[in-house]
Amino acid sequence: MIALLGGVLGFSLNLALSHSGIINFRGYLNIFAKIGFSLIFAILFYLITPTLIKGLEKLVTKMELELSRVPARDVVFGSFGLIFGLILSYFISLPIKDIQIPYISGIFSLIITIVLYIVLGYLGIKFALKSSSELVGFIGKSNKEEKNKNQAKDNRSIRLLDTSSIIDGRIKKIIELGFLDGKLLVPNFVLLELQNIADSSDDIRRTKGRRGLDILDELKENKSVNISMTDKDYKDIKEVDTKLMRLAKELGASIITTDYNLNKVSQLQSIKILNINELALSLKPDVLHGEHISVEVVKEGKEHNQGLAYLDDGTMIVVEDGKNYIGKRVDTVVTSILQTAAGKMIFVRVDE
């Protein structure tokens, strides 16, 4: 096929030279000249075919390799830029063809046209690639800002649980009833503190710690509750509350607690706090004045002859004249209820 192309090219060259008067053969010489030109170019093209094919294969391979390194975005934008440059070159070159310069007008027009196509095609590619980088950068910046806004919005719905809120049995009901939306997050350092409480030698602390672990297990098993753990820790900080506040500030999250001191310190640092005791303060108490309740007196109170008991949620009950009933379950009557932001205390007397 390439040899045939060479023969056609040789025949065409002979015709061009004959018409221009460079060669002027007549009769049989003219026929032999056409055949000779055709054969010479056919043989020449046949001989260079292997080298030409190898060269083309190398060129194609190199182009494929180079194109594979170029991002698809640059290929697309570069192609549009090249097309635009070539179209612009076509319209600019139209009046150049009409320029008449003796002897060299044709060559002059051809050279200028070729230069225009090369230069404007190249400039079209460069301009398109530069514009694509700026455009993608602008879009990327907008997407990043939007992503950051969405991330900040998502973080505001993260609720960090502290140890006191986990131990408090009310948090489980609040979550299960859907009063808390968003994602619940329990740091590992809070879980470790809860485990230490559960391993305490003090019976009351041990009971509270185990109750907290049970509540966590129940929440994790509840498919409707979005709760997870995080191993984020701060080795340079020892206090769990300080770690919790730092994590809340980094995430832009809020803290759920019943700890009065943590509540106050967090508010000073502009950290949003959801205090279960403050929530309870705004609601009707679950124990009413004059109500009869059965309690187990577990230890002696601070005042003379007082006994102390606790509800399941950890609420302290002060039993008047209850010292003699330590270790026993007794029926009592609620005499008063003291509810503050720090918690609730119930005062009862033995119902005899």
SERO-4910 file (N, C-alpha, C, O; in steps of 0.05 Angstrom, whole numbers):
BEGIN
 pado doro    nc1    nc2    nc3   cac1   cac2   cac3    cc1    cc2    cc3    oc1    oc2    oc3
  Met    A     17    -24      0      0      0      0     17     25      0     12     44    -14
  Ile    A     38     25     17     56     48     18     72     51     -8     77     73    -17
  Ala    A     80     28    -20     94     29    -46     76     40    -68     85     56    -85
  Leu    A     50     33    -67     31     44    -86     28     74    -82     27     89   -102
  Leu    A     28     82    -57     26    111    -51     51    126    -62     49    148    -72
  Gly    A     75    113    -59     99    124    -70     98    127   -100    107    147   -112
  Gly    A     87    106   -114     85    107   -143     67    130   -152     73    144   -171
  Val    A     44    133   -138     25    155   -145     39    182   -140     35    200   -156
  Leu    A     54    184   -118     68    209   -113     89    215   -134     92    238   -143
  Gly    A    104    194   -143    123    198   -165    111    207   -191    121    224   -205
  Phe    A     88    194   -197     74    201   -222     64    230   -220     66    245   -240
  Ser    A     53    238   -197     43    266   -193     66    286   -195     63    307   -206
  Leu    A     89    279   -184    112    296   -186    121    300   -215    129    322   -222
  Asn    A    121    279   -230    128    281   -258    109    299   -273    118    316   -290
  Leu    A     84    297   -267     64    315   -281     69    344   -273     68    362   -290
  Ala    A     75    349   -247     79    376   -238    104    388   -251    104    411   -260
  Leu    A    125    372   -253    150    382   -266    146    387   -296    157    406   -307
  Ser    A    130    370   -308    125    374   -337    109    399   -342    115    414   -361
  His    A     88    404   -326     71    428   -329     87    453   -323     82    474   -335
  Ser    A    106    451   -305    122    475   -299    144    481   -319    157    502   -318
  Gly    A    149    461   -336    170    465   -357    197    458   -348    216    461   -363
  Ile    A    200    448   -324    227    440   -314    238    416   -330    261    415   -337
  Ile    A    220    397   -335    227    376   -354    208    376   -377    185    384   -375
  Asn    A    219    368   -401    202    370   -425    208    346   -443    222    348   -463
  Phe    A    197    324   -435    200    300   -452    176    296   -469    153    303   -462
  Arg    A    180    285   -493    158    280   -511    159    251   -521    180    238   -520
  Gly    A    136    242   -530    134    215   -542    140    194   -521    130    194   -499
  Tyr    A    156    175   -530    162    152   -513    178    161   -488    175    149   -467
  Leu    A    195    181   -491    211    190   -468    193    200   -446    198    196   -422
  Asn    A    171    213   -454    152    223   -433    139    200   -418    135    201   -394
  Ile    A    132    178   -434    120    155   -421    140    141   -402    133    134   -380
  Phe    A    165    138   -412    186    126   -396    191    142   -371    197    131   -349
  Ala    A    190    169   -374    195    186   -351    174    182   -329    180    180   -306
  Lys    A    149    181   -338    127    177   -319    130    150   -305    126    147   -280
  Ile    A    136    129   -321    140    102   -309    163    102   -290    162     91   -269
  Gly    A    185    115   -299    209    116   -283    205    130   -256    213    120   -235
  Phe    A    192    153   -257    186    168   -232    169    150   -214    174    149   -190
  Ser    A    149    138   -225    131    121   -209    146     98   -197    142     92   -173
  Leu    A    163     84   -213    178     61   -202    198     69   -181    200     57   -160
  Ile    A    212     91   -186    233    100   -167    220    107   -140    230     98   -119
  Phe    A    198    122   -140    185    129   -115    171    105   -102    170    103    -77
  Ala    A    161     87   -118    149     62   -107    170     46    -93    165     36    -71
  Ile    A    193     42   -106    215     27    -94    225     41    -69    230     28    -48
  Leu    A    229     67    -71    239     83    -48    220     81    -24    229     76     -1
  Phe    A    194     84    -29    175     82     -7    174     53      4    170     49     28
  Tyr    A    177     33    -13    178      5     -4    201      0     14    198    -14     34
  Leu    A    224     12      8    249      8     24    247     22     51    257     11     71
  Ile    A    235     45     51    233     59     77    209     52     94    206     61    116
  Thr    A    192     34     83    168     26     98    174     15    125    162     24    145
  Pro    A    193     -5    129    198    -16    156    207      6    176    198      7    198
  Thr    A    226     23    166    236     44    183    213     64    190    211     73    213
  Leu    A    197     70    170    174     88    175    154     77    195    144     91    212
  Ile    A    148     51    192    129     38    210    139     38    239    125     44    258
  Lys    A    166     31    242    178     31    269    177     59    281    171     62    305
  Gly    A    184     78    264    184    106    274    156    115    283    153    128    303
  Leu    A    136    107    267    108    114    274     99    100    299     86    112    316
  Glu    A    107     75    302    100     60    326    112     73    351     99     75    372
  Lys    A    138     80    349    151     94    371    137    120    378    133    127    401
  Leu    A    130    135    356    117    161    360     90    157    374     83    172    392
  Val    A     74    137    364     48    132    376     50    124    405     35    133    423
  Thr    A     70    106    411     74     96    438     82    120    457     72    122    479
  Lys    A    100    137    447    108    160    463     85    179    468     82    189    490
  Met    A     69    183    447     46    201    450     26    189    470     14    204    486
  Glu    A     21    162    469      3    150    488     13    153    516     -2    158    535
  Leu    A     40    149    520     52    152    546     49    180    557     42    184    580
  Glu    A     54    199    540     52    227    548     23    235    555     18    249    574
  Leu    A      5    225    538    -23    231    542    -34    218    568    -51    229    581
  Ser    A    -23    194    574    -32    180    599    -24    196    624    -36    193    645
  Arg    A     -3    212    621      6    228    644    -10    254    647     -9    268    667
  Val    A    -24    261    625    -39    286    625    -67    281    636    -80    263    627
  Pro    A    -76    297    656   -103    293    666   -124    296    644   -121    312    626
  Ala    A   -146    281    647   -167    282    627   -178    310    624   -187    318    603
  Arg    A   -179    324    647   -188    352    646   -172    369    627   -183    385    612
  Asp    A   -145    366    628   -127    382    610   -131    374    581   -129    391    563
  Val    A   -135    348    576   -139    339    548   -165    351    537   -164    361    514
  Val    A   -186    351    552   -212    362    543   -209    392    538   -216    402    516
  Phe    A   -199    407    558   -197    436    555   -177    443    534   -181    462    519
  Gly    A   -154    428    532   -134    433    511   -145    429    483   -139    444    465
  Ser    A   -162    409    480   -174    403    454   -192    427    445   -192    435    422
  Phe    A   -208    436    464   -226    459    458   -209    484    451   -216    499    433
  Gly    A   -187    488    466   -170    510    460   -157    508    433   -155    528    418
  Leu    A   -148    484    425   -136    480    398   -156    486    376   -150    499    357
  Ile    A   -180    475    380   -201    480    359   -207    509    356   -210    519    334
  Phe    A   -209    523    379   -214    552    378   -192    567    364   -197    585    347
  Gly    A   -167    559    370   -144    572    357   -143    567    327   -136    585    312
  Leu    A   -149    543    318   -149    536    290   -171    551    275   -167    561    252
  Ile    A   -195    553    287   -217    568    275   -209    598    272   -214    610    251
  Leu    A   -197    609    293   -188    637    291   -167    641    270   -166    661    256
  Ser    A   -149    621    268   -128    622    247   -140    622    219   -130    636    201
  Tyr    A   -160    606    215   -173    605    189   -184    632    180   -180    640    157
  Phe    A   -199    645    198   -211    671    191   -189    693    187   -193    710    170
  Ile    A   -168    692    203   -147    712    200   -131    708    174   -122    727    161
  Ser    A   -128    682    166   -112    676    142   -127    682    116   -114    683     95
  Leu    A   -153    686    117   -168    691     92   -159    716     78   -153    714     54
  Pro    A   -156    739     91   -147    763     76   -118    761     68   -110    775     49
  Ile    A   -102    744     81    -73    742     74    -70    730     46    -51    737     32
  Lys    A    -89    712     39    -87    700     13    -90    720    -10    -81    715    -33
  Asp    A   -103    742     -4   -108    762    -25    -85    781    -29    -85    798    -47
  Ile    A    -64    779    -11    -41    797    -14    -25    788    -39    -17    765    -41
  Gln    A    -20    807    -56     -5    802    -81     23    813    -80     26    838    -80
  Ile    A     42    796    -79     71    804    -79     84    789   -103     83    765   -104
  Pro    A     95    804   -121    107    791   -145    126    769   -138    144    772   -122
  Tyr    A    122    746   -152    139    722   -150    136    706   -124    139    682   -125
  Ile    A    131    719   -102    131    704    -77    104    705    -62    102    696    -39
  Ser    A     83    715    -75     58    718    -61     47    691    -52     37    689    -29
  Gly    A     49    670    -68     39    644    -60     54    632    -37     43    622    -18
  Ile    A     81    633    -39     98    623    -17     94    639      9     93    628     30
  Phe    A     93    665      6     89    683     29     63    677     43     62    674     68
  Ser    A     41    674     28     15    667     40     16    641     54      5    637     76
  Leu    A     29    621     41     31    594     53     46    595     80     37    583     99
  Ile    A     69    608     80     86    609    105     71    624    127     70    614    150
  Ile    A     59    647    121     44    662    141     21    646    152     16    645    176
  Thr    A      7    632    134    -16    615    143     -7    593    161    -20    588    182
  Ile    A     15    579    154     25    558    171     33    568    198     27    556    219
  Val    A     47    591    198     56    603    224     32    610    241     32    606    265
  Leu    A     11    622    228    -13    629    243    -26    605    256    -34    606    279
  Tyr    A    -29    584    241    -42    560    251    -26    548    275    -38    540    295
  Ile    A      0    548    272     17    537    294     16    555    319     11    545    341
  Val    A     20    581    315     20    600    338     -7    601    352     -8    598    376
  Leu    A    -28    606    336    -55    609    349    -65    583    360    -79    583    381
  Gly    A    -58    560    348    -65    534    359    -52    530    386    -64    521    405
  Tyr    A    -26    537    387    -11    534    412    -22    552    434    -26    544    457
  Leu    A    -27    578    426    -37    597    446    -65    589    455    -72    592    479
  Gly    A    -81    577    437   -108    568    445   -106    546    466   -121    545    486
  Ile    A    -86    527    463    -83    506    482    -74    517    509    -85    510    530
  Lys    A    -53    535    509    -43    547    533    -64    562    549    -67    560    573
  Phe    A    -80    578    534   -101    594    547   -122    577    559   -132    582    581
  Ala    A   -129    555    544   -150    537    555   -141    523    580   -156    520    599
  Leu    A   -115    514    580   -105    500    603   -103    518    628   -110    510    650
  Lys    A    -94    543    623    -93    562    645   -121    569    656   -125    570    680
  Ser    A   -139    573    638   -167    579    646   -179    555    661   -194    559    680
  Ser    A   -172    530    652   -183    507    665   -173    505    694   -188    498    712
  Ser    A   -147    511    698   -136    510    725   -149    530    743   -156    523    766
  Glu    A   -153    554    733   -166    575    749   -196    568    755   -206    571    777
  Leu    A   -209    557    734   -237    550    737   -240    527    757   -257    528    775
  Val    A   -223    506    754   -225    483    772   -217    492    800   -229    482    820
  Gly    A   -197    510    802   -189    520    829   -212    535    842   -217    532    866
  Phe    A   -226    551    826   -249    566    837   -271    548    846   -283    550    868
  Ile    A   -277    528    829   -298    508    835   -290    492    860   -306    487    877
  Gly    A   -264    484    860   -254    468    882   -255    484    908   -262    473    929
  Lys    A   -249    510    907   -250    527    931   -279    529    941   -284    528    965
  Ser    A   -297    533    922   -325    535    929   -335    509    942   -349    510    962
  Asn    A   -327    487    929   -335    461    940   -324    456    967   -337    445    985
  Lys    A   -298    465    971   -285    461    997   -299    478   1018   -303    469   1041
  Glu    A   -306    503   1011   -320    520   1031   -347    508   1038   -355    509   1061
  Glu    A   -361    498   1017   -387    486   1022   -384    461   1039   -400    456   1057
  Lys    A   -363    445   1033   -358    421   1049   -351    428   1078   -361    415   1096
  Asn    A   -335    449   1082   -329    458   1109   -354    467   1124   -357    462   1148
  Lys    A   -371    481   1110   -396    490   1123   -413    466   1131   -424    465   1153
  Asn    A   -415    447   1112   -431    423   1119   -418    407   1141   -432    396   1158
  Gln    A   -391    406   1141   -377    392   1163   -382    405   1190   -387    392   1210
  Ala    A   -381    432   1190   -386    447   1215   -415    442   1224   -420    439   1248
  Lys    A   -433    441   1205   -461    436   1211   -465    408   1223   -479    404   1242
  Asp    A   -451    388   1211   -452    361   1221   -440    359   1249   -451    345   1266
  Asn    A   -418    373   1253   -405    372   1279   -422    384   1301   -421    375   1324
  Arg    A   -438    404   1294   -456    416   1314   -476    396   1324   -488    400   1345
  Ser    A   -482    375   1308   -501    355   1316   -488    332   1331   -502    313   1339
  Ile    A   -462    334   1336   -448    313   1352   -451    319   1381   -447    341   1391
  Arg    A   -459    298   1397   -463    301   1426   -442    283   1440   -442    259   1436
  Leu    A   -425    296   1455   -405    280   1471   -417    273   1498   -427    290   1512
  Leu    A   -416    247   1505   -426    238   1530   -404    237   1551   -383    225   1546
  Asp    A   -408    250   1574   -388    248   1595   -396    225   1614   -418    214   1611
  Thr    A   -379    220   1633   -384    197   1651   -409    200   1667   -425    181   1671
  Ser    A   -414    224   1678   -437    228   1695   -463    224   1679   -483    214   1690
  Ser    A   -464    232   1654   -488    229   1638   -494    200   1631   -517    192   1629
  Ile    A   -472    184   1628   -476    156   1622   -487    141   1646   -504    124   1644
  Ile    A   -476    148   1670   -485    135   1694   -514    142   1700   -529    126   1711
  Asp    A   -521    167   1693   -549    176   1699   -568    160   1681   -567    161   1657
  Gly    A   -586    145   1693   -604    128   1678   -624    144   1661   -635    132   1642
  Arg    A   -628    169   1666   -647    185   1651   -638    189   1622   -655    193   1604
  Ile    A   -612    189   1617   -602    195   1590   -611    174   1570   -617    180   1547
  Lys    A   -614    149   1580   -623    127   1562   -651    132   1552   -657    128   1529
  Lys    A   -669    140   1570   -696    146   1563   -698    170   1544   -713    170   1525
  Ile    A   -682    190   1550   -683    215   1534   -675    208   1505   -687    218   1486
  Ile    A   -654    191   1502   -644    184   1476   -664    166   1461   -671    170   1438
  Glu    A   -674    146   1475   -693    127   1463   -719    140   1454   -732    132   1435
  Leu    A   -727    161   1469   -752    175   1462   -748    195   1439   -767    208   1430
  Gly    A   -723    199   1430   -718    216   1407   -715    245   1414   -717    262   1396
  Phe    A   -710    252   1439   -707    280   1446   -679    291   1439   -674    315   1440
  Leu    A   -661    272   1433   -634    280   1425   -629    270   1397   -629    246   1391
  Asp    A   -624    290   1378   -618    282   1351   -588    283   1347   -573    290   1365
  Gly    A   -579    276   1323   -551    277   1317   -536    252   1326   -548    231   1332
  Lys    A   -510    254   1326   -492    231   1332   -482    232   1360   -472    253   1369
  Leu    A   -484    210   1375   -473    208   1402   -445    197   1400   -440    176   1388
  Leu    A   -426    210   1414   -398    202   1413   -388    198   1441   -390    215   1458
  Val    A   -376    175   1445   -364    168   1472   -334    165   1468   -325    146   1456
  Pro    A   -318    184   1479   -289    181   1477   -279    157   1494   -291    150   1514
  Asn    A   -257    145   1485   -246    122   1500   -237    130   1528   -238    114   1546
  Phe    A   -228    155   1531   -219    163   1558   -242    165   1577   -239    162   1602
  Val    A   -266    171   1567   -290    170   1584   -298    141   1591   -305    135   1614
  Leu    A   -296    124   1571   -301     95   1575   -282     84   1596   -290     67   1612
  Leu    A   -257     92   1594   -237     82   1614   -243     91   1642   -240     76   1661
  Glu    A   -252    116   1645   -260    126   1671   -284    111   1682   -285    104   1705
  Leu    A   -302    104   1664   -326     89   1672   -318     61   1681   -329     50   1700
  Gln    A   -299     49   1667   -289     22   1675   -275     23   1702   -278      5   1719
  Asn    A   -260     45   1707   -247     48   1733   -267     50   1756   -263     39   1778
  Ile    A   -289     65   1751   -311     67   1771   -324     40   1775   -330     33   1798
  Ala    A   -328     25   1754   -340     -2   1756   -322    -21   1772   -332    -41   1783
  Asp    A   -296    -16   1772   -277    -33   1787   -271    -23   1814   -253    -33   1828
  Ser    A   -285     -2   1823   -279     11   1849   -285     -8   1872   -303    -25   1870
  Ser    A   -271     -4   1894   -275    -20   1918   -300    -10   1933   -311    -25   1949
  Asp    A   -309     14   1927   -333     25   1940   -357     14   1926   -360     15   1901
  Asp    A   -375      2   1942   -398    -11   1931   -416      7   1914   -425      0   1892
  Ile    A   -421     32   1924   -438     50   1910   -426     59   1883   -440     59   1863
  Arg    A   -400     66   1884   -386     73   1859   -386     50   1839   -389     54   1815
  Arg    A   -381     26   1850   -380      3   1832   -407     -2   1819   -408     -9   1795
  Thr    A   -428      1   1834   -455     -2   1823   -461     18   1802   -473     12   1781
  Lys    A   -454     43   1807   -458     64   1787   -442     59   1761   -452     62   1739
  Gly    A   -417     50   1765   -400     45   1741   -411     22   1724   -412     24   1700
  Arg    A   -420      1   1737   -431    -22   1722   -458    -14   1709   -464    -23   1687
  Arg    A   -473      2   1723   -498     12   1711   -492     28   1686   -506     25   1666
  Gly    A   -472     45   1687   -464     61   1664   -456     43   1640   -463     48   1617
  Leu    A   -440     22   1646   -431      4   1625   -455    -11   1613   -456    -15   1588
  Asp    A   -474    -18   1630   -499    -32   1619   -515    -13   1601   -525    -21   1581
  Ile    A   -517     12   1609   -531     32   1593   -518     35   1566   -532     37   1546
  Leu    A   -491     37   1566   -477     39   1540   -482     15   1522   -487     18   1498
  Asp    A   -482     -9   1534   -487    -33   1518   -515    -33   1506   -519    -40   1483
  Glu    A   -534    -24   1522   -562    -23   1512   -565     -3   1490   -580     -7   1471
  Leu    A   -552     20   1492   -553     41   1472   -540     31   1446   -550     37   1424
  Lys    A   -518     17   1448   -504      7   1424   -520    -15   1410   -519    -17   1385
  Glu    A   -535    -30   1425   -552    -51   1413   -577    -40   1400   -590    -53   1384
  Asn    A   -584    -16   1408   -608     -3   1396   -602      8   1369   -587     27   1366
  Lys    A   -613     -4   1348   -606      3   1320   -615     32   1313   -605     44   1295
  Ser    A   -634     42   1328   -645     69   1322   -627     91   1335   -632    115   1329
  Val    A   -608     83   1351   -590    103   1364   -564    104   1350   -550     84   1346
  Asn    A   -556    128   1342   -531    133   1327   -509    139   1348   -504    162   1354
  Ile    A   -496    118   1358   -475    122   1378   -450    107   1369   -451     85   1358
  Ser    A   -427    119   1375   -401    107   1367   -380    116   1387   -384    134   1403
  Met    A   -357    103   1385   -334    109   1402   -313    124   1386   -312    122   1361
  Thr    A   -296    138   1400   -273    151   1386   -248    147   1403   -249    150   1428
  Asp    A   -226    141   1390   -201    136   1405   -184    162   1407   -161    161   1415
  Lys    A   -196    185   1400   -182    210   1402   -174    215   1431   -191    214   1449
  Asp    A   -149    221   1436   -140    225   1464   -119    248   1464   -108    255   1443
  Tyr    A   -114    258   1488    -94    279   1491    -76    271   1514    -82    273   1538
  Lys    A    -53    260   1507    -34    249   1526    -23    271   1545    -14    265   1567
  Asp    A    -23    296   1536    -12    317   1552    -32    327   1573    -25    344   1590
  Ile    A    -56    317   1573    -77    325   1592    -85    301   1609    -89    279   1599
  Lys    A    -86    305   1635    -94    283   1653   -123    282   1660   -136    261   1661
  Glu    A   -135    306   1664   -163    307   1673   -182    300   1650   -179    310   1628
  Val    A   -201    282   1656   -220    273   1635   -237    296   1626   -243    298   1602
  Asp    A   -246    312   1644   -264    335   1637   -250    354   1618   -262    365   1600
  Thr    A   -224    359   1624   -208    378   1607   -205    366   1579   -207    381   1559
  Lys    A   -200    340   1577   -198    327   1551   -224    329   1536   -225    334   1512
  Leu    A   -246    325   1551   -272    326   1538   -278    354   1527   -289    356   1505
  Met    A   -271    374   1541   -276    402   1532   -259    409   1508   -268    422   1489
  Arg    A   -234    399   1508   -217    404   1485   -227    390   1460   -227    401   1438
  Leu    A   -236    365   1463   -248    350   1440   -273    364   1430   -277    366   1406
  Ala    A   -289    374   1448   -314    388   1440   -307    413   1424   -321    419   1405
  Lys    A   -287    428   1432   -279    452   1418   -268    446   1390   -273    460   1371
  Glu    A   -252    424   1388   -241    416   1363   -263    408   1343   -261    414   1319
  Leu    A   -282    393   1353   -304    383   1336   -327    403   1332   -343    400   1314
  Gly    A   -328    423   1350   -351    441   1349   -376    426   1360   -398    433   1352
  Ala    A   -371    407   1377   -393    390   1387   -403    401   1414   -391    418   1427
  Ser    A   -425    390   1423   -436    396   1450   -431    373   1469   -426    351   1461
  Ile    A   -433    379   1495   -428    359   1516   -454    354   1532   -467    373   1540
  Ile    A   -460    329   1535   -483    321   1552   -471    313   1579   -454    296   1581
  Thr    A   -481    325   1601   -470    320   1627   -491    325   1649   -512    336   1644
  Thr    A   -484    315   1673   -499    323   1697   -480    335   1717   -488    341   1740
  Asp    A   -455    339   1709   -434    350   1726   -437    381   1727   -434    394   1707
  Tyr    A   -441    391   1751   -446    420   1755   -421    436   1747   -422    456   1733
  Asn    A   -397    427   1757   -372    441   1752   -365    441   1722   -357    461   1711
  Leu    A   -368    418   1709   -362    416   1681   -381    434   1665   -373    446   1645
  Asn    A   -406    436   1674   -425    453   1661   -416    482   1662   -417    496   1642
  Lys    A   -407    492   1685   -399    520   1688   -374    526   1673   -372    546   1659
  Val    A   -354    508   1675   -328    513   1661   -332    513   1631   -320    529   1616
  Ser    A   -348    495   1621   -353    493   1592   -367    518   1582   -361    527   1560
  Gln    A   -386    528   1597   -400    552   1589   -380    576   1587   -383    593   1570
  Leu    A   -361    577   1605   -341    598   1604   -324    596   1579   -313    617   1570
  Gln    A   -321    572   1568   -305    568   1544   -322    567   1519   -313    559   1498
  Ser    A   -347    576   1522   -366    578   1499   -372    550   1487   -376    548   1463
  Ile    A   -372    530   1503   -378    503   1494   -407    497   1501   -416    502   1524
  Lys    A   -423    488   1482   -451    483   1487   -454    459   1505   -442    438   1501
  Ile    A   -470    462   1526   -475    441   1546   -504    434   1546   -522    451   1546
  Leu    A   -509    408   1546   -537    398   1551   -537    384   1578   -528    361   1581
  Asn    A   -547    398   1598   -547    389   1625   -573    375   1632   -594    387   1631
  Ile    A   -571    349   1638   -595    334   1644   -609    344   1669   -634    344   1670
  Asn    A   -594    353   1688   -606    364   1713   -622    389   1707   -643    394   1719
  Glu    A   -611    406   1690   -626    430   1682   -651    423   1667   -672    437   1670
  Leu    A   -650    402   1651   -674    393   1637   -695    383   1658   -718    389   1655
  Ala    A   -685    368   1677   -703    358   1698   -715    380   1714   -738    379   1723
  Leu    A   -699    401   1718   -708    424   1734   -732    438   1720   -749    449   1733
  Ser    A   -732    437   1694   -753    450   1679   -778    432   1675   -798    441   1665
  Leu    A   -776    407   1684   -798    389   1682   -810    382   1709   -798    388   1730
  Lys    A   -833    370   1709   -846    362   1734   -830    339   1746   -823    320   1732
  Pro    A   -823    340   1772   -807    319   1784   -823    293   1784   -847    292   1786
  Asp    A   -807    271   1783   -820    244   1782   -828    235   1810   -842    215   1813
  Val    A   -818    248   1831   -826    242   1858   -840    267   1870   -829    289   1869
  Leu    A   -864    263   1881   -880    285   1890   -880    286   1921   -875    266   1935
  His    A   -885    309   1931   -887    313   1960   -910    296   1971   -932    297   1960
  Gly    A   -904    281   1992   -924    264   2004   -926    236   1992   -942    220   2001
  Glu    A   -910    231   1971   -912    205   1957   -897    184   1974   -877    190   1987
  His    A   -908    160   1974   -896    137   1988   -877    122   1970   -884    114   1948
  Ile    A   -852    119   1979   -832    104   1963   -817     85   1981   -813     91   2005
  Ser    A   -808     63   1969   -792     43   1984   -763     47   1976   -756     47   1953
  Val    A   -746     50   1997   -717     55   1991   -700     36   2009   -709     25   2029
  Glu    A   -675     32   1999   -656     16   2015   -635     35   2026   -620     48   2011
  Val    A   -634     37   2052   -614     55   2065   -587     42   2063   -583     19   2073
  Val    A   -568     56   2051   -542     43   2045   -519     53   2064   -500     39   2069
  Lys    A   -522     78   2074   -501     88   2091   -511    111   2108   -533    121   2105
  Glu    A   -493    120   2126   -500    142   2144   -497    169   2130   -480    173   2114
  Gly    A   -515    188   2138   -514    214   2126   -495    233   2141   -484    225   2162
  Lys    A   -493    257   2132   -475    277   2145   -486    287   2171   -472    290   2191
  Glu    A   -512    291   2172   -525    301   2196   -531    279   2216   -529    255   2209
  His    A   -537    287   2240   -541    267   2262   -565    249   2255   -587    258   2249
  Asn    A   -559    223   2257   -580    202   2255   -592    200   2227   -612    186   2224
  Gln    A   -580    213   2207   -590    211   2180   -580    185   2166   -559    175   2173
  Gly    A   -596    175   2148   -588    153   2130   -590    162   2101   -606    180   2095
  Leu    A   -575    150   2084   -575    157   2056   -584    133   2038   -576    111   2043
  Ala    A   -600    140   2019   -609    120   1999   -607    133   1971   -602    157   1969
  Tyr    A   -611    117   1950   -608    128   1923   -630    115   1905   -637     92   1907
  Leu    A   -640    132   1887   -658    121   1867   -641    107   1845   -616    109   1846
  Asp    A   -654     94   1827   -640     80   1806   -623     98   1789   -602     90   1778
  Asp    A   -632    123   1786   -617    142   1769   -595    157   1785   -582    175   1774
  Gly    A   -590    148   1810   -569    160   1826   -577    183   1843   -560    195   1857
  Thr    A   -603    191   1842   -612    214   1858   -610    207   1888   -618    186   1897
  Met    A   -598    225   1903   -594    220   1932   -620    225   1947   -634    244   1943
  Ile    A   -625    206   1966   -648    208   1984   -638    209   2013   -623    192   2022
  Val    A   -645    230   2026   -638    234   2054   -660    224   2072   -683    234   2071
  Val    A   -655    203   2088   -675    190   2105   -672    201   2133   -652    195   2147
  Glu    A   -692    216   2142   -691    226   2170   -693    203   2190   -711    186   2187
  Asp    A   -676    204   2210   -675    183   2230   -672    155   2217   -684    135   2225
  Gly    A   -656    154   2195   -653    129   2181   -627    114   2187   -622     93   2174
  Lys    A   -611    124   2206   -586    111   2212   -590     82   2221   -574     65   2214
  Asn    A   -610     78   2236   -615     51   2247   -625     31   2226   -627      7   2231
  Tyr    A   -631     41   2202   -642     23   2181   -621     17   2159   -628      7   2138
  Ile    A   -596     24   2164   -575     19   2144   -574    -11   2137   -573    -28   2154
  Gly    A   -574    -17   2111   -574    -44   2101   -602    -56   2099   -605    -80   2092
  Lys    A   -623    -40   2105   -650    -50   2104   -667    -34   2084   -661    -11   2078
  Arg    A   -688    -46   2073   -707    -32   2055   -731    -24   2072   -742    -41   2086
  Val    A   -738      2   2071   -760     12   2087   -779     28   2070   -771     39   2049
  Asp    A   -803     30   2079   -823     47   2066   -821     75   2077   -819     79   2102
  Thr    A   -821     95   2060   -818    123   2069   -838    141   2055   -852    133   2036
  Val    A   -840    165   2066   -857    186   2055   -840    210   2048   -824    219   2064
  Val    A   -844    221   2024   -829    244   2015   -838    269   2031   -862    275   2031
  Thr    A   -819    282   2043   -825    306   2059   -819    332   2043   -833    352   2046
  Ser    A   -797    331   2027   -790    354   2011   -771    345   1988   -758    324   1990
  Ile    A   -770    363   1968   -752    357   1945   -736    382   1939   -747    404   1937
  Leu    A   -710    379   1938   -692    402   1932   -680    397   1904   -664    378   1900
  Gln    A   -688    413   1885   -678    411   1857   -662    435   1849   -672    458   1850
  Thr    A   -637    431   1843   -620    453   1833   -606    444   1808   -609    421   1799
  Ala    A   -591    462   1796   -576    455   1771   -555    434   1777   -546    420   1759
  Ala    A   -546    432   1802   -525    413   1809   -537    385   1813   -522    365   1815
  Gly    A   -563    383   1815   -576    357   1819   -601    359   1837   -609    381   1844
  Lys    A   -611    336   1844   -636    335   1860   -631    319   1885   -617    298   1884
  Met    A   -642    328   1907   -642    314   1932   -670    310   1942   -686    329   1942
  Ile    A   -676    286   1952   -703    280   1962   -701    274   1992   -684    258   2001
  Phe    A   -717    288   2008   -718    284   2037   -743    267   2044   -765    274   2036
  Val    A   -738    246   2059   -760    228   2066   -759    222   2096   -738    226   2109
  Arg    A   -781    212   2106   -781    201   2134   -793    173   2133   -808    167   2115
  Val    A   -785    157   2152   -794    130   2153   -824    129   2158   -834    142   2177
  Asp    A   -839    114   2142   -868    112   2145   -874     89   2165   -872     65   2157
  Glu    A   -880     96   2189   -885     76   2210   -914     70   2214   -922     54   2230
***
